Amino acid sequence: MTYESFSVDIDGDGIALVTIDLPGQSMNVWNEALMREFGAFVDEFCANDDIKGAVITSGKKSGFLAGADLRMLGGQKASNMQEAFENSFALNATLRKFETSGQPAKKLLKGEAHAKPIACALNGLALGGGLELALACHYRVCADNPKIQLGLPEVQVGLLPGGGGTQRLPRLAGIQNAAMIATQGKPVDPATAKAQGFISDIAPGDEIVAKAKEWVKANPKTAQPWDRKGFKFPGGAGAMDPRAVQFFIGANAMAQKTTMHNYPAVQYILSCLYEGSIVPIDTALRIESKYFTKLIASPQAKNMIRTLFVNKLAAEKGEQRPQDVPAQTLKKVGVLGAGMMGAGIAYVTAKGGMEVVLLDREQEYAEKGKAYSEGIVSKGVARGKVSKDKGDALLARITPTADYNDLKDVDMIIEAVFEDPEIKADVIKKTEAVIGKDVIFASNTSTLPITGLAKNSERPDQFIGIHFFSPVDKMPLVEIIPGEKSGDRALATSLDYVKLIKKTPIVVKDTRGFYTNRVVPPYLNEAMLMVKEGIKPAIIENAAKSLGMPVGPLALVDETSLELGKRVMESTKKELGDDYKPTGVEDLLAVMVDKLGRLGRKSGGGFYDYPEGGKKALWPGVSEYFPEADEQPSMDDAKDRILYAQLIPAAHCFAEGIVPDPQSADLGAIFGWGFAPWTGGPMSYIDTVGVEEFVRKSESLAQKYGERFHPPARFREMAEKKETLYAA
């Protein structure tokens, strides 16, 4: 037989070399074609006596196999749960047949039958279903490359390994190692995998296929360890082994502490490990598929797959890029301003392979900006994450300067000077006097409208906004903001640049604060209003964390600085004049900043204390200025208030067209300010609970806390028409 997804070459010894190489794809994945064709090959492998064994490898330089095509999983439909289970079990059934050569498990255990030997030659990364295919082989040899990733990342999109990963991995590496890999989703390198027992050998990349064939020839009759009499889990397992019992008691508690009960996948993985360890492998695989089916049928997994994989990938590939503009060549970028933002932008730009001219008003400041990159590189070299040669090459691409003439041959400008319209206007004019006529000018600003800044430019069609998040080297999101006169080439160039620095872009409307800074301030203000009302800060912070936020809102206020919040508030008040609507936290900020000098983390204290060499802790003195109320809210009430303080302004941004679609709103929320990833984002969450329920709950909160909780009129209309945000 011939196959499109892989080739099969049978040598004179009857060993079939199966080389997976999906046509038209940069990476091998389990898609419908590979699933179907591999199943057919397994049938042939089991039935054809001329095939004595097999070696599985990849024809892609990018790696072995990256797992399942999540677009396929996210789009799976079934008329009932039984059909859904059969769909989920299909890969498990295929791999089980493959490793047993179709022989009954009872015959293998008794030694009355054997399986044909199968070896796997891993030339690169094997993740998810890719690693599960390798685990179903009897021997696994991996290329000697410490950068190769081997792991089970399914939990990161709300799923669990569905191709036997929760059953074969613990039988090879032990339950504790398997739990760490599967519940955290972090890959390991080949040396670690070999030490844990799920990689058999490591060899030079050009020798792994030959080594795999040698093993197959030397082991004509074989079986998996779990198909042999007397098999025992490494390190113990089952309901009675004290080592396993102790592990599961601790693991379950630790998992729920980490996930706050928001990720069923983690609980189900532990259930698969426990239940699977007390039954035969065939039953264990069905248990895994049962839990996988429950997850894949849940709204949570669908939302997480859609936002964290499908839509994220589409954004990073330039979904919103004007298609009629040719790809722009960016070899040298000018970064104006070497402060914290400019220094971070210079680093990610140089890391993306571009030369950087880092300009500040004095050479000393520019040098200090480059020192930021030097610090990151030195840490990377010390930790073995980057070679010294590559680190030195990155730093060599950054040229600090105080001379505008050094910008004369750049391909793009990114301005990151102080958030002051007059300072930005001066920098724009000085820069445009020396740069080429076709150079795109991007302003990094978090609040100032781009159309207003573009009035200082002689070429407003080439002027655009790029809003980075701090710290730039760690935060994945970038907001692209076209002004009224920004042209398609400005937008295309900005998206091409963001692709080079490997960030996730969303395109948003030009308005004060754009998207993220229209949502985050109301969220943080709500937390401060709760403090003013006498609600214990611990309740506020724990409510946010139990929702799945990475940090509490008061901790985030400290990080961004109360002083900055007060300055932005005063700037907004000055700009809007009589149209300014008080937020209710003006007096709190005055007390914290002006009276107490508690500016946030940078001053050593805000809502938290930050002792030198110690752990931060909530400041007990807050109750002296904002006395605790006699009646405190329940955790559920506090969670609702914290959650809807984000959902409602996000909904307003969508209703007003500040974000053009629900996927941009979801991406911006999760990657911009850390909105709970398990929801798939605010729009996904609203769809999941239902627009009607969102409106009802919003109105209820508005009656209790004020008009800021009223939902947008558009959402009321959607509720009446029973519409959804992700209708398509």
Buried (B, 14 or more C-beta within 10 A) or exposed (E): EEBEBBEBEBEEEBBBBBBBBBEEBEBBBBBEBBBBBBBEBBBEBBEBEEBBBBBBBBEBEEBBBBBBBBBBBBEEEBEEEEEBBBBBBBBBBBBBBBBBBBBEBEBBBEEEBBBBBBBBBBBBBBBBBBBBBBBBBBBBBBBBBEEBBBBBBBBBBBBBBBBBBBBBBBBBBBBBBBBBBBBBBBBBBBBBBBEBBBBBBBBEBEBBBEBBBBBBBEBEEBBBBBBEEEEEBBBBBBEEBEBBBEBBEEBBEEBBEEBBEBBBBBBBBBBBBBBBBBBEBBEBBBBBBBBBBBBBBBBBBBBBBBBBBBBBEEBBEBBBBEEEBEEBEBEBBBBBBBBBBBBBBBBBBBBBEBBBBBBBBEBEBBBBBBBBBBEBBBEBBEEEEBEEEBBEBBBEBBBBBBEBEBBBBBBBBBBBBEBEBEBBBEBBEEBBEBBEEEBBBBBBBBBBBBBBBBBBBEBBBBBBBBBBBEBBBEBBBBBBBBBEBBBBBBBBBBBBBBBBBEBBBBBBBBBBBBBBBBBBBBBBBBBBBBBBEBBBBEBBBBBBBBBBBEEBBBBBBBBBBBBBBBBBBEBBBEEEEEEEEEBBBEEBBEBBBEEBEBBBBBBBBBBBBBEEEEEBEBBEEBEEBBEBEEEBBEEEBBBBBBBBBBBBBBBBBBBEEBBBBBBBBBBBBBBBBBBBBBBBBBBBBBBBBEBBEBBBBBBEBBEEBEEBBBBBEBBBEBBEEEBBBBEE
